Amino acid sequence: MSSEPGEYYTPERWQNWIDRIDEEDVDPDDNDSAQLLWNMQDDTAIAVAKVVMDYDDDVLDEETALGELEDMREVVLAEPAFEDEEKLMLVDSVQTSLVCVFYAAEEYIVGGVVDEGDLLEYVDAAVDAESEEDLDAALSYCVQAGTLVIDGAEFDPAVAEDLPPGLTVQWVNGLDSLQNAMRDPEVVEEDE
């Protein structure tokens, strides 16, 4: 049972997004730029969702699925070679959102779905933990919420609008991409 290397996500695919951001005038307040960043994030979340679905369908065993996620994570979370500080920050925010997506997928594969509680309780717990500067706990709560998303729980992405600025809101944005990917794992066209 083996998948082709790069079947789910290739370094070239991520690099294409990086190149686009490098070439374009990216302004986070501009709708087209915001959409480009969302598409970049969604594209990775879709690849993660496909690994999870293939694991659920016994196409991949645990070790292979985790290996695929790890390879993808190394590509996606590497710092891009930009000169432009603002572009670095924008890509960093996408990467931060995706950290939660990767960990949620890994947690789901290794440990399954969290047993109790609902998704928004975990998000609230993450906000509380972040306010106490316990970022490990905050991420852990968001990851547990992510296992629920993979299992089919849904949340209104508008909840992110009420969260205080910080890492939790970025992780919840990642879970929104994951939620969309689990529902409709179709590849985002890069030229949309």
N, C-alpha and C positions, 0 to 999 in steps of 0.2 A: 504494500500500500504506500504509494509515494506520489507526491505531486511534483510537477515540473518546477524547477527553481524559478521564482519570479512569476509564477502563475497568478498569484494574488496581487502582488504589487512589486513593481521594479524600481530600482534607484532612478532609472530614466524617467519614470512617470512623475516621481516627486521633483526631479530636477526640472522637468518641463514647467511645473508650477513656479518653481523658484526663478527660472529664467523669465517667465512672464512678469513676475513681480519686479524683477530687476530691470526689465525693459520699459515697463509702463510707469506713468506718473500715478503713484498710488496715494490716494487721499482717503483715510478711513471715513470721512464724512460724506464721501461721494458714493452714490448707490452702486455704480459699476465696480468700484474698488472693493466695497464691502461684499458685493456678490462674488467677486473673484476669490476673496479670502474664505467666504462660506463654501464655495465650490471646492476649493483646495482641501478644506477640512472635511467636507462631506465625502469627497472622493476617497480619502483615507479611511473614513468610518465605514464606507461601503466595502472596502477590501477587508477590514477587520470583521465586519458582519458576515462576509462570505466564508471566512475561515471558521467562525463560530458555527455557522449553518452546516458546513461540511463536517465539522466535528460532531454536531448533533445527528447528522445523517450517516455517521460511521464511515464517511469517505476518508477522514483523517483520524488517526489515533491521537491520544493526548500529547504524546511527545512531539509528533509531527506538527500538530496544531500550534503548540507552544513555540516550536522552532520557527514556524512561519511568522508568528506574531513578533518574536524577538528580532528576526531579520528585518521586518518592516519597521519596527520601533527604532532600530539603529539608524536606518536611513532617514526616517521622518524627524527624529529628534536631534540629528546632527546640526550644529550651527552653520547656517549658510554663509558663504563668503561674500557678504555685501559690504560695500563701503558706507552705505546710507544707514544711519542710525535708526531713522524712523521705520524703514523697511525691515530692519532687524527686529525692531520692537513688534511690528505687525505680525511677522512670521512667528516670533516668540509667543505671541498670544494664541495663534493657531496651534502651535506645538503644545502649549500649556493645556489647552482644551483637549488635545488628543492624548495627553498623558493618561487622563482618566479613562478614555476609551480603551486604550491598550490594557491598562490594569484591570478594568472591569471584565474584559474578554478573558484575560488570563485567570482571574479569580473564578469566573464562571466555569471555565474548563477544568480547573484544579479542584474547586470546592463546591461548584454548583451554585444554586440561587440561595441568597440569604433567606433564613427561615421565617422571620417575622418582621412586622412593621411595614408601613407603606413608604413609598418612594419619597414623598414630601417630608415625612418624619426624618428620613436620613439626610435630606437636603437641609432641613432646619438644624439638625444636630451638627452638620458640617459648618454651617454659618456660626453656630455657637462656639464650636471648637476653634474656628479661625479667629473669632473675636478674642479668644483667650490665647491666641498665637500658637495653638497646637496644630500645626499644619499637617503633620502625619495623620492625626486623627481625622481632620477635616477631609483629607484625600480618601482615607479609608471609608468614611461614611458615603462619599460620592461614588466610590468604587462599588460599595454594597448596593447603592441605588442603581448603579449601572447593571448589576446582575439581574435586578428586577426588570430593567428596560429590555435586556436580552431575552428575558423570559416572557415578555409581552406586555408588561405594565406600561401604561402610557401616562404622560403628564403634559400639561399645557406649557409650551415653551415660554409663555408670557410670565411664568413664575420668576424667570431670571430677571425680569424688569424690576421686581420688588426686592431683589437681593442687594445687600451693600456691595460696593465695589471691592474687588479682591479676587483671590484665586477660586473661591467656591463658585462664583458666578461664571468664571471661565470654564470650570469643570462641568457645570450644568449645561453650558452651551455645547460642550463636547457630547454630553449625553443626549442632547436634542439631535445632534447629527447622527448619533448611534441609533436613536429611536427611528429617525427617518430611514436610515440604512436597513434596519431590521424589517421595516415595513415594505420597503421598495429598494432592494439592493441592485439598482441599475446604475451603471457607470455614468458619472457626470461627464458630459461632453466638454472638453477643454475649451472649445471655441464658442460655447454658448454665451 
